[in-house]
C-alpha cells in the first residue's frame, strides 16, 4: 500500500489524502462518542449523524482552503502541522455548532475528545509516511556531524534533512546553554565528546557552521580537528548566503584562509579613496592575480575611469568582462578601458597616460615565478626592471600624480634573479623619486598570496584529489601567506600614505611551515599521511629539493630600520638606495647586456647593484647553458 502511495502521481496522492480524511473525520467522532460513553457501540441518533456529515464536508473544505493537500508529505514541517492543528480546531467548533443548531444530544466532552482523536487519525499517518520516506530517501546518504548549533548550524541541519547527500546525526557546540538540548531531533553535544561520537558511530565528516566566529577561533578549532582522521567541510559565509551567492547546503572543503587565522582589519576609507575616487586609475598587469583584484577594489571606490593594461589578450578580456558585470550589479558609472600592450613600450604607455589623463598607476605587471625567471634571465630583467622603469618614466612625462609598485618579499636579500630584479625596480623608483617631485612613487612589499597562479595551496588540493603524493621542495621551508583581497586593499592604502620613494612592508602574520600546511590539508581531507611509521597511510609527502633560486625562508626587510604607520598592518622601511646618475648608469649597462644577450654579464651587474643578491650556484638559464654546451663540443 505504502509503495503505491509513494509512487502515485501528485493528483492521485491528493485524492487519496482527501479520501482518507473523509473516513478519518467521522471515525474520529465515533471514537469520541465511544470513549465518552465507555462502549464500542454507542447509540448515535440521526441528528448526530447529520452533524457528522456537516462536520466532515466542512472540515474537508477548510483543509483545502488552508492548503493541507498542497503540502508534500515527505517535506511536511512545522507550518504544515500548524495548518493541521488550526483545521482540526475549526472542525471541532463546526461539530459543536452543528450539534447545537440541530439539537443533537452530543456531550461537550465528546467535542474535546474529538479534537484530539482527529489530530491523531489525520496527523499520525502523515508523520508515519514522512518518517518512512525520510528513511528511504536517506539510504546511501553520508552521516555527518555539524559543529555549531547557532542559527547557521540549525539552518544547515534543516536543509540537510531533505538532502540526498548528507544526513546530520548530531550537533557539537561549545556553548554550555545549548549542550544536551535537542534541535530538529538532533542532540547537541559538548566538544569534548567529539572523539566518542566519531568513534562510536564510525563517522568521518564534520561540517563547520561557525557563523560569525572570528578567523582566529576558526584556526584554533581546525588545529584541533587536524589531529584527527576526519574530513572537515565548511558552509558558505553568512554574507554569501544572504546575498544569494551560495546556498546553506553548499558545503565545501576548508579554505586555507581558515588555517591562517588572520582576522581582517577594516580598511580606512580615506586611505582607500584618496588616490581613486573621482580619479582616472590605470592598472598594469590587470589580468594577473594581484592586478585583477586591485581592479575589482578600485572599481568599487568609484573612479571615473579604470584603464586595464595587460599583455595577455585572454586575461585582459576576462577581467574586462568581470568588471563590466560588477559595474552592472553595483550600479557603477565608471568607464572601463582595455589596453592591450607591454609595459616595455614607454611611448605606448606615455600616450595612454596622457590621452586618458591618468591620476594613479598601480604597477602589478611582472614575471614572478622564480624558476621560470631563473631559466629566462634576460626576459625576467627586461620585464621586471625595464618594464618598471619605462612605465615610471611614462608616468612622469604624462604628469601622473601617484605611482605604486607591487613588490615582493623575495626582493629582500634575494637568492634568485626574480627577487633581484624586483629589488632593482625598487631602486629605480627610489632614484626617480629624488630626481623629481611631481610624481609620487611608492613601493609595497609583501609575501605569497593565497590562490594566485603558482600557489602551493591549489596544487596540494589537486595532488590530494589525485591520491598523492604531495610534493614539497624542502622539509624546513617556510612562507608568509596573505589572501589576495587583503593584499590588494593594503596595497591601495599603503599607496595613499607615501611621500615619495617610500618602501612599505605589509604585516604578513606568522610564517607557515609548508610541510605542516601539507599535513593539515591531508588530515582535514579525512586522510592520513603515509610514511615509514604509517606505511598504510593515504597520502605521502615527497621532498623534491629546492628549486633554482629558491630560499628556505623569506624576509620582508633588508635591515631592522622599520617604522609603524597609521595603519596597524603597514610599516615603512628605510633602506639603502642610489642616486639617479648611479642608477641610470646601471640601467644603461644592464640594457646593453640584455640587448646583446650576455646572460653572465647581466648576472654580474645584478651582483654589483646594492640589491644584496646572494647567487646560489650556477644560473640555470636555458639559452646560456645550451650555448655553453655547444661551445664545449
C-alpha positions as CSV (number, residue, x, y, z in Angstrom):
1,X,0.0,0.0,0.0
2,X,2.7,2.5,1.0
3,X,4.8,1.9,-2.1
4,X,1.7,2.5,-4.2
5,X,1.1,5.8,-2.4
6,X,4.7,6.9,-2.7
7,X,4.8,6.2,-6.4
8,X,1.4,7.7,-7.2
9,X,1.0,11.0,-9.1
10,X,0.6,14.2,-7.2
11,X,-3.1,14.3,-8.2
12,X,-3.8,10.8,-7.1
13,X,-1.9,11.5,-3.8
14,X,-4.2,14.4,-3.1
15,X,-7.3,12.2,-3.9
16,X,-6.0,9.5,-1.5
17,X,-5.4,12.1,1.2
18,X,-9.0,13.6,0.8
19,X,-10.5,10.1,0.7
20,X,-8.7,9.1,3.8
21,X,-9.8,12.3,5.7
22,X,-13.4,11.7,4.6
23,X,-13.2,8.4,6.5
24,X,-11.0,9.7,9.4
25,X,-13.2,12.6,10.4
26,X,-16.4,10.6,11.1
27,X,-14.3,7.8,12.6
28,X,-12.8,10.3,15.0
29,X,-16.3,11.5,16.0
30,X,-17.3,7.8,16.5
31,X,-14.2,7.3,18.7
32,X,-15.0,10.4,20.7
33,X,-18.6,9.1,21.4
34,X,-17.3,5.6,22.2
35,X,-14.8,6.9,24.7
36,X,-17.3,9.3,26.2
37,X,-19.9,6.6,26.7
38,X,-17.5,3.9,27.6
39,X,-18.8,1.4,24.9
40,X,-17.7,0.3,21.5
41,X,-21.3,0.6,20.1
42,X,-22.7,3.9,21.3
43,X,-26.1,5.0,20.3
44,X,-25.9,7.6,17.5
45,X,-29.2,9.5,16.8
46,X,-30.0,10.7,13.3
47,X,-29.3,14.3,14.4
48,X,-25.8,13.4,15.4
49,X,-25.3,11.6,12.0
50,X,-26.4,14.9,10.3
51,X,-23.9,16.8,12.4
52,X,-21.2,14.3,11.4
53,X,-21.9,14.8,7.7
54,X,-21.8,18.6,8.0
55,X,-18.6,18.4,10.0
56,X,-16.9,16.1,7.6
57,X,-17.7,18.1,4.5
58,X,-17.0,21.5,6.1
59,X,-13.7,20.2,7.6
60,X,-12.5,18.9,4.1
61,X,-13.3,22.3,2.7
62,X,-11.4,24.0,5.5
63,X,-8.4,21.8,5.0
64,X,-8.5,22.5,1.2
65,X,-8.7,26.3,2.0
66,X,-5.8,26.1,4.4
67,X,-3.6,24.2,1.8
68,X,-3.2,21.0,3.7
69,X,-3.5,19.0,0.5
70,X,-0.9,21.1,-1.3
71,X,1.8,20.1,1.2
72,X,4.1,17.3,0.1
73,X,4.0,14.7,2.9
74,X,7.7,13.9,2.8
75,X,8.6,17.6,3.3
76,X,5.9,18.4,5.9
77,X,7.3,20.7,8.5
78,X,6.1,22.7,11.5
79,X,4.0,25.0,9.2
80,X,2.0,22.1,7.7
81,X,1.3,20.6,11.1
82,X,0.3,24.0,12.3
83,X,-2.3,24.1,9.5
84,X,-3.5,20.7,10.6
85,X,-4.0,21.9,14.2
86,X,-5.9,25.0,13.0
87,X,-8.1,22.9,10.7
88,X,-8.8,20.4,13.5
89,X,-9.7,23.2,15.9
90,X,-12.1,24.7,13.4
91,X,-13.5,21.2,12.7
92,X,-14.3,20.7,16.4
93,X,-16.0,24.1,16.5
94,X,-18.1,23.1,13.5
95,X,-19.1,19.9,15.2
96,X,-20.1,21.7,18.4
97,X,-22.0,24.4,16.4
98,X,-23.9,22.0,14.1
99,X,-24.9,19.8,17.0
100,X,-26.2,22.8,18.9
101,X,-28.2,24.0,15.9
102,X,-29.6,20.5,15.1
103,X,-30.3,20.0,18.8
104,X,-28.2,16.8,18.7
105,X,-27.5,15.1,22.1
106,X,-23.7,15.4,21.7
107,X,-21.9,15.7,25.1
108,X,-19.5,18.7,25.3
109,X,-16.7,16.5,26.5
110,X,-17.0,14.4,23.2
111,X,-16.1,17.5,21.3
112,X,-12.9,17.9,23.2
113,X,-12.1,14.2,22.8
114,X,-12.9,14.6,19.1
115,X,-10.3,17.4,18.8
116,X,-7.5,15.1,19.9
117,X,-8.7,12.0,18.1
118,X,-9.0,13.8,14.7
119,X,-5.5,15.2,15.2
120,X,-4.2,11.7,15.8
121,X,-6.1,10.0,13.0
122,X,-5.2,12.7,10.4
123,X,-1.7,13.6,11.6
124,X,-0.2,10.3,12.7
125,X,-0.4,8.6,9.2
126,X,1.2,11.6,7.7
127,X,4.0,11.5,10.2
128,X,4.4,7.8,9.7
129,X,4.7,8.2,5.9
130,X,7.1,11.1,6.3
131,X,9.3,9.0,8.6
132,X,9.3,6.1,6.1
133,X,10.1,8.3,3.1
134,X,12.8,10.1,5.1
135,X,14.5,6.9,5.9
136,X,14.1,5.6,2.3
137,X,15.5,8.8,1.0
138,X,18.5,8.7,3.3
139,X,19.6,5.3,2.0
140,X,23.1,5.8,0.8
141,X,23.5,9.3,2.3
142,X,26.5,10.1,4.3
143,X,26.1,10.8,8.0
144,X,27.8,14.0,9.2
145,X,28.4,15.8,12.4
146,X,27.5,19.6,12.5
147,X,29.9,21.7,14.5
148,X,28.0,24.7,15.6
149,X,24.4,24.8,16.9
150,X,23.8,28.5,16.2
151,X,21.5,29.9,13.5
152,X,23.8,28.8,10.7
153,X,24.1,25.3,12.1
154,X,20.3,25.0,12.6
155,X,19.6,26.2,9.1
156,X,22.2,23.7,7.7
157,X,20.6,20.8,9.6
158,X,17.1,21.8,8.4
159,X,18.3,21.9,4.8
160,X,20.2,18.6,5.1
161,X,17.1,16.8,6.4
162,X,16.0,16.7,2.8
163,X,19.4,16.2,1.2
164,X,20.3,13.3,-0.9
165,X,24.0,13.6,0.0
166,X,24.4,14.1,3.8
167,X,22.5,13.1,6.9
168,X,23.2,15.0,10.1
169,X,23.2,12.9,13.2
170,X,24.3,15.3,16.0
171,X,25.5,18.8,16.9
172,X,28.7,19.9,18.6
173,X,28.7,23.2,20.3
174,X,30.9,24.9,22.9
175,X,28.0,27.0,24.3
176,X,27.0,25.3,27.6
177,X,23.5,26.7,27.4
178,X,22.9,24.7,24.2
179,X,24.5,21.5,25.2
180,X,22.3,18.5,25.9
181,X,19.3,20.2,24.2
182,X,17.6,18.7,21.1
183,X,17.3,20.7,17.8
184,X,15.5,19.2,14.9
185,X,15.7,15.8,16.6
186,X,19.5,16.1,16.9
187,X,21.2,16.2,20.3
188,X,23.7,19.0,21.0
189,X,26.9,17.6,22.5
190,X,29.9,19.3,24.1
191,X,33.1,19.4,22.2
192,X,34.9,17.0,24.5
193,X,32.6,14.3,23.2
194,X,33.7,14.7,19.6
195,X,36.1,11.7,19.7
196,X,33.5,9.5,21.3
197,X,30.8,10.4,18.8
198,X,33.1,9.8,15.8
199,X,34.5,6.5,17.2
200,X,31.1,5.1,18.2
201,X,29.4,6.0,15.0
202,X,32.3,5.4,12.7
203,X,31.6,8.8,11.0
204,X,34.4,10.7,9.3
205,X,32.9,14.0,8.2
206,X,32.4,17.2,10.2
207,X,30.6,20.2,8.8
208,X,31.6,23.6,10.2
209,X,28.8,26.0,10.8
210,X,30.5,28.6,13.0
211,X,28.5,31.7,11.9
212,X,30.3,34.9,12.8
213,X,33.2,33.2,14.7
214,X,36.5,35.0,14.2
215,X,39.2,33.7,11.9
216,X,41.4,33.1,14.9
217,X,38.7,31.0,16.6
218,X,38.3,29.0,13.4
219,X,42.1,28.4,13.2
220,X,42.1,27.1,16.8
221,X,39.3,24.7,16.1
222,X,40.9,23.5,12.8
223,X,44.2,22.9,14.6
224,X,42.3,20.5,16.9
225,X,40.4,18.8,14.1
226,X,43.6,18.4,12.0
227,X,44.9,15.9,14.6
228,X,42.0,13.6,13.9
229,X,41.3,11.4,10.8
230,X,38.2,13.2,9.8
231,X,37.2,15.2,6.7
232,X,36.3,18.7,7.6
233,X,34.0,20.7,5.4
234,X,32.7,24.3,5.8
235,X,29.4,26.0,4.9
236,X,29.3,29.3,2.9
237,X,29.6,32.6,4.8
238,X,26.5,34.3,6.1
239,X,27.1,37.2,3.7
240,X,27.3,34.8,0.7
241,X,24.1,33.1,1.8
242,X,22.2,36.4,2.3
243,X,23.5,37.9,-1.0
244,X,22.4,34.8,-2.9
245,X,25.9,33.8,-4.0
246,X,25.6,30.5,-2.2
247,X,23.1,28.2,-0.5
248,X,23.5,27.0,3.1
249,X,23.7,23.3,2.0
250,X,26.6,24.0,-0.5
251,X,29.4,22.6,1.7
252,X,33.0,22.9,0.5
253,X,36.5,21.9,1.6
254,X,38.2,24.0,4.3
255,X,39.7,27.2,2.9
256,X,43.4,27.7,3.6
257,X,42.4,31.2,4.9
258,X,40.8,29.4,7.9
259,X,44.1,27.8,8.7
260,X,45.9,31.1,8.7
261,X,43.6,32.5,11.3
262,X,44.1,36.2,10.3
263,X,41.3,38.4,11.5
264,X,40.7,41.2,8.9
265,X,41.4,44.8,9.7
266,X,38.7,47.1,8.4
267,X,40.1,49.3,5.6
268,X,40.4,53.0,6.3
269,X,38.0,54.8,4.0
270,X,40.1,57.9,3.5
271,X,43.2,55.8,2.5
272,X,41.2,53.7,0.1
273,X,39.6,56.6,-1.7
274,X,42.4,59.1,-1.7
275,X,44.1,58.0,-4.9
276,X,41.0,56.5,-6.6
277,X,37.6,58.2,-6.0
278,X,36.7,60.6,-8.9
279,X,40.1,59.9,-10.5
280,X,41.4,58.1,-13.5
281,X,43.3,54.9,-12.4
282,X,45.5,52.6,-14.5
283,X,46.5,49.1,-13.5
284,X,49.3,47.3,-15.3
285,X,49.2,43.5,-15.3
286,X,45.5,43.9,-14.9
287,X,44.8,40.3,-15.8
288,X,47.1,38.8,-13.1
289,X,46.2,37.5,-9.7
290,X,47.0,40.7,-7.8
291,X,46.3,43.1,-10.7
292,X,42.8,41.8,-11.3
293,X,41.9,42.1,-7.5
294,X,43.3,45.6,-7.5
295,X,41.0,46.3,-10.4
296,X,38.0,45.0,-8.5
297,X,38.8,47.0,-5.4
298,X,39.5,50.1,-7.4
299,X,36.2,49.8,-9.3
300,X,34.2,49.8,-6.0
301,X,35.8,53.1,-5.0
302,X,34.1,54.9,-7.9
303,X,36.8,56.2,-10.1
304,X,35.8,58.0,-13.3
305,X,37.9,55.6,-15.5
306,X,39.8,52.4,-15.0
307,X,42.5,51.7,-17.6
308,X,43.3,48.0,-17.8
309,X,46.8,47.4,-19.3
310,X,47.6,43.8,-20.0
311,X,49.9,41.8,-22.4
312,X,47.8,38.6,-22.4
313,X,44.7,39.0,-24.6
314,X,42.6,36.4,-22.8
315,X,43.5,37.7,-19.3
316,X,42.5,41.2,-20.4
317,X,39.2,40.0,-21.9
318,X,38.4,38.1,-18.7
319,X,39.0,41.0,-16.3
320,X,37.1,43.4,-18.6
321,X,34.1,41.1,-18.6
322,X,34.2,40.6,-14.9
323,X,34.4,44.4,-14.2
324,X,31.5,45.0,-16.6
325,X,29.5,42.5,-14.6
326,X,30.5,44.1,-11.3
327,X,29.6,47.6,-12.8
328,X,26.1,46.4,-13.7
329,X,25.5,44.6,-10.4
330,X,26.7,47.6,-8.3
331,X,25.2,50.3,-10.4
332,X,28.6,51.9,-11.0
333,X,29.2,54.6,-13.6
334,X,32.9,54.2,-14.2
335,X,34.3,53.8,-17.7
336,X,36.3,50.6,-18.3
337,X,39.1,50.9,-21.0
338,X,41.1,47.8,-22.0
339,X,44.6,48.5,-23.4
340,X,46.5,45.5,-24.9
341,X,50.2,46.0,-24.7
342,X,53.5,45.6,-23.0
343,X,54.9,47.7,-20.2
344,X,58.2,47.7,-22.0
345,X,56.8,50.1,-24.6
346,X,57.4,53.5,-23.0
347,X,55.9,55.6,-25.8
348,X,52.7,53.5,-25.8
349,X,52.4,53.9,-22.1
350,X,53.0,57.6,-22.2
351,X,50.4,58.0,-24.9
352,X,47.8,56.1,-22.9
353,X,48.5,58.0,-19.7
354,X,48.4,61.4,-21.5
355,X,45.3,60.6,-23.5
356,X,43.2,59.5,-20.6
357,X,44.8,61.9,-18.1
358,X,45.7,59.2,-15.6
359,X,46.0,60.2,-12.0
360,X,47.1,57.0,-10.4
361,X,49.0,53.9,-11.6
362,X,49.2,50.6,-9.8
363,X,52.1,48.7,-11.4
364,X,51.4,45.0,-11.0
365,X,52.9,43.7,-14.3
366,X,55.8,41.4,-13.6
367,X,57.3,38.0,-14.1
368,X,57.1,36.4,-10.6
369,X,57.7,32.7,-10.9
370,X,61.2,32.1,-9.5
371,X,62.3,29.1,-11.5
372,X,60.8,30.5,-14.8
373,X,62.8,33.7,-14.4
374,X,65.9,31.7,-13.5
375,X,65.6,29.9,-16.8
376,X,64.9,33.1,-18.7
377,X,67.1,35.7,-17.1
378,X,67.1,38.4,-19.8
379,X,63.3,38.5,-20.2
380,X,62.9,38.5,-16.5
381,X,65.1,41.5,-16.1
382,X,63.6,43.2,-19.2
383,X,60.0,42.9,-17.8
384,X,60.6,43.5,-14.1
385,X,63.4,46.2,-14.2
386,X,62.9,47.9,-17.6
387,X,59.2,47.5,-17.6
388,X,59.0,49.3,-14.3
389,X,61.5,52.0,-15.4
390,X,59.7,52.7,-18.7
391,X,56.3,52.7,-17.0
392,X,57.6,55.2,-14.4
393,X,59.2,57.5,-17.0
394,X,55.9,57.4,-18.9
395,X,54.1,58.4,-15.7
396,X,56.5,61.3,-15.1
397,X,56.1,62.6,-18.7
398,X,52.3,62.3,-18.5
399,X,52.1,64.1,-15.1
400,X,50.7,61.1,-13.3
401,X,50.4,62.1,-9.6
402,X,50.7,58.6,-8.0
403,X,52.7,55.6,-9.0
404,X,52.5,52.4,-6.8
405,X,54.8,49.4,-7.4
406,X,53.7,46.0,-6.2
407,X,56.9,44.4,-5.0
408,X,57.7,41.2,-3.1
409,X,59.4,39.8,-0.1
410,X,61.8,38.0,-2.5
411,X,63.4,41.4,-3.1
412,X,65.0,41.2,0.3
413,X,68.5,39.7,0.3
414,X,67.4,37.8,-2.9
415,X,68.9,34.4,-3.9
416,X,67.3,34.5,-7.3
417,X,67.0,36.7,-10.4
418,X,63.3,37.4,-9.9
419,X,63.8,38.8,-6.4
420,X,66.9,40.8,-7.5
421,X,65.0,42.2,-10.5
422,X,62.2,43.4,-8.2
423,X,64.8,45.0,-5.8
424,X,66.5,46.8,-8.7
425,X,63.0,48.0,-9.7
426,X,62.6,49.4,-6.2
427,X,66.0,51.2,-6.5
428,X,64.9,52.7,-9.8
429,X,61.7,54.2,-8.3
430,X,63.6,55.4,-5.3
431,X,66.1,57.2,-7.5
432,X,63.3,58.7,-9.7
433,X,61.5,59.9,-6.5
434,X,64.6,62.0,-5.7
435,X,65.1,63.2,-9.3
436,X,61.7,64.9,-9.4
437,X,58.7,65.6,-7.1
438,X,55.7,65.8,-9.5
439,X,55.0,62.0,-9.5
440,X,54.9,60.3,-6.1
441,X,56.5,56.9,-6.2
442,X,55.6,54.2,-3.6
443,X,56.6,50.6,-3.3
444,X,54.6,48.0,-1.4
445,X,56.3,44.7,-0.4
446,X,54.5,41.6,0.7
447,X,54.8,37.8,0.6
448,X,52.8,35.0,-1.0
449,X,49.1,35.4,-1.7
450,X,46.7,32.5,-1.5
451,X,45.0,31.5,-4.7
452,X,47.5,33.2,-7.0
453,X,48.8,31.4,-10.0
454,X,51.6,29.0,-8.9
455,X,50.4,29.0,-5.3
456,X,51.1,25.7,-3.4
457,X,47.6,25.6,-2.0
458,X,45.6,24.7,-5.2
459,X,48.5,22.4,-6.2
460,X,48.2,20.5,-2.9
461,X,44.4,20.2,-3.2
462,X,44.9,18.7,-6.7
463,X,47.5,16.3,-5.6
464,X,45.3,15.1,-2.7
465,X,42.4,14.6,-5.0
466,X,44.7,12.5,-7.3
467,X,45.8,10.3,-4.4
468,X,49.2,12.0,-3.9
469,X,52.0,12.3,-3.4
470,X,52.2,15.9,-2.2
471,X,55.4,17.5,-3.4
472,X,57.3,19.9,-1.0
473,X,60.7,21.2,-2.0
474,X,62.3,21.0,1.5
475,X,61.1,19.8,4.9
476,X,62.1,23.1,6.6
477,X,60.8,25.6,4.0
478,X,58.5,28.4,5.4
479,X,56.5,31.1,3.7
480,X,54.3,34.1,4.6
481,X,50.8,34.0,3.3
482,X,48.0,36.6,2.7
483,X,44.7,36.5,0.9
484,X,44.5,38.3,-2.4
485,X,41.7,40.7,-1.3
486,X,43.6,41.6,1.8
487,X,46.8,42.2,-0.1
488,X,45.1,44.4,-2.7
489,X,43.4,46.5,-0.1
490,X,46.6,47.0,1.9
491,X,48.4,47.9,-1.4
492,X,45.9,50.6,-2.1
493,X,46.0,52.0,1.4
494,X,49.8,52.0,1.5
495,X,49.9,53.8,-1.8
496,X,48.0,56.6,-0.3
497,X,50.4,57.1,2.6
498,X,53.6,57.5,0.6
499,X,55.5,60.8,0.5
500,X,57.8,59.8,-2.3
501,X,60.3,56.9,-2.6
502,X,58.7,55.0,0.3
503,X,59.0,51.3,0.7
504,X,56.1,49.9,2.6
505,X,56.0,46.4,4.2
506,X,52.8,44.6,4.9
507,X,52.3,42.6,8.1
508,X,52.1,39.1,6.8
509,X,51.4,37.5,10.2
510,X,53.2,34.3,11.3
511,X,55.2,32.3,8.8
512,X,53.8,28.9,7.8
513,X,55.9,25.8,7.5
514,X,54.9,24.3,4.2
515,X,55.3,20.7,5.4
516,X,52.9,21.4,8.3
517,X,50.5,23.0,5.8
518,X,50.6,19.9,3.7
519,X,49.9,17.7,6.7
520,X,46.9,19.7,7.8
521,X,45.4,19.7,4.4
522,X,45.8,15.9,4.3
523,X,44.2,15.4,7.7
524,X,41.4,17.8,7.1
525,X,40.5,15.9,4.0
526,X,39.8,12.9,6.2
527,X,43.0,11.1,5.2
528,X,46.3,10.1,6.9
529,X,49.9,10.8,5.9
530,X,51.8,7.8,4.5
531,X,55.3,7.5,5.9
532,X,57.7,4.9,7.4
533,X,55.8,4.7,10.7
534,X,52.5,4.6,8.9
535,X,53.0,2.6,5.6
536,X,49.3,2.1,5.2
537,X,48.5,5.8,5.1
538,X,46.7,7.5,2.3
539,X,48.9,10.4,1.0
540,X,52.7,10.6,1.0
541,X,54.7,13.8,1.2
542,X,57.7,13.8,-1.1
543,X,60.6,16.3,-0.9
544,X,61.8,17.3,-4.4
545,X,64.7,19.6,-3.4
546,X,64.8,23.4,-3.5
547,X,64.2,24.8,-7.0
548,X,66.7,27.1,-8.7
549,X,66.9,30.3,-6.8
550,X,64.5,29.2,-4.0
551,X,65.1,30.2,-0.3
552,X,64.2,28.2,2.7
553,X,62.6,31.3,4.2
554,X,61.6,34.8,3.0
555,X,62.2,38.2,4.6
556,X,60.4,41.4,4.4
557,X,63.1,43.8,5.5
558,X,66.7,44.4,4.3
559,X,67.6,45.9,7.7
560,X,66.0,46.5,11.0
561,X,65.1,50.2,10.4
562,X,61.4,50.0,10.2
563,X,58.7,52.3,11.4
564,X,54.9,52.0,12.0
565,X,52.3,53.9,10.1
566,X,48.7,55.0,10.8
567,X,47.6,51.5,9.6
568,X,48.3,48.6,12.0
569,X,49.3,46.2,9.2
570,X,51.5,48.6,7.2
571,X,55.1,49.5,8.1
572,X,57.6,51.7,6.3
573,X,61.2,50.6,5.7
574,X,64.2,52.9,5.5
575,X,66.7,51.2,3.1
576,X,69.8,51.9,1.1
577,X,69.3,53.5,-2.3
578,X,71.3,55.0,-5.2
579,X,71.3,58.5,-6.8
580,X,69.8,58.8,-10.2
581,X,73.1,59.1,-12.0
582,X,74.3,55.9,-10.4
583,X,71.0,54.2,-11.2
584,X,71.0,55.5,-14.8
585,X,74.5,54.1,-15.3
586,X,73.5,50.7,-14.0
587,X,70.4,50.7,-16.2
588,X,72.3,51.6,-19.3
589,X,74.9,48.8,-18.7
590,X,72.1,46.3,-18.0
591,X,70.2,47.4,-21.1
592,X,73.3,46.8,-23.3
593,X,74.0,43.4,-21.7
594,X,70.3,42.4,-22.3
595,X,70.4,43.7,-25.8
596,X,73.5,41.6,-26.6
597,X,72.0,38.7,-24.7
598,X,75.1,38.4,-22.4
599,X,73.5,36.5,-19.5
600,X,76.6,36.2,-17.5
601,X,77.2,40.0,-17.7
602,X,73.6,40.6,-16.7
603,X,74.2,38.4,-13.6
604,X,77.4,40.3,-12.8
605,X,75.6,43.6,-13.0
606,X,72.8,42.4,-10.7
607,X,75.5,41.3,-8.2
608,X,77.2,44.7,-8.5
609,X,73.9,46.5,-7.7
610,X,73.2,47.3,-4.0
611,X,70.5,44.6,-4.0
612,X,72.3,42.1,-1.7
613,X,72.0,39.4,-4.4
614,X,73.2,36.1,-2.9
615,X,73.5,33.9,-6.0
616,X,73.1,30.2,-5.3
617,X,75.3,28.2,-7.6
618,X,75.2,28.5,-11.4
619,X,72.3,30.3,-13.1
620,X,70.2,27.7,-15.0
621,X,69.3,30.0,-17.9
622,X,68.2,27.7,-20.8
623,X,69.9,29.6,-23.6
624,X,73.1,30.2,-21.6
625,X,73.5,26.6,-20.7
626,X,72.9,25.4,-24.2
627,X,75.3,27.9,-25.6
628,X,78.0,26.7,-23.2
629,X,77.3,23.1,-24.1
630,X,77.6,23.9,-27.8
631,X,80.9,25.7,-27.2
632,X,82.3,22.7,-25.3
633,X,81.5,20.3,-28.2
